[in-house]
């Protein structure tokens, strides 16, 4: 069961991301954090992993080193290590998009099981959102992403491949199903 620590993490995540919305959709960012935590819990996350799922973007998007220190103070070393493992950049400005993504993919092979669970949950939530929005918006969706159509599709397939090389779980299999569906839809729309 989840304790008061999870409630505190939920409140903290909301405070950190209160003014943030999802790229191009206007959906409050907390929806993403709740979705990632929900997926992680459905696939067996413990409380530290669920807390890290709520905070997985905090260092990257909301304060870098100062936020890392606060997460460590409030939730401990284990949660901080998981969040660090899900962070693709903690500097401003961030490194170039392709470089960040290649570095992130490369680190999957050495990531802890907890990082893999939270990271895969995050990528599954994102892939589901992209697929849902692509069905509605079509090709204009790709304008939201620095990598555009080609880069975004490359990134999600590379993630699936990296996760599968580490360990194929039912969560990784679900991510692969969604990414494959997105690739098929993109190929159909591209032909049309």
Order of alpha helices (4+ residues) and beta strands (2+ residues): alpha-alpha-alpha-alpha-alpha-alpha-alpha-alpha-alpha
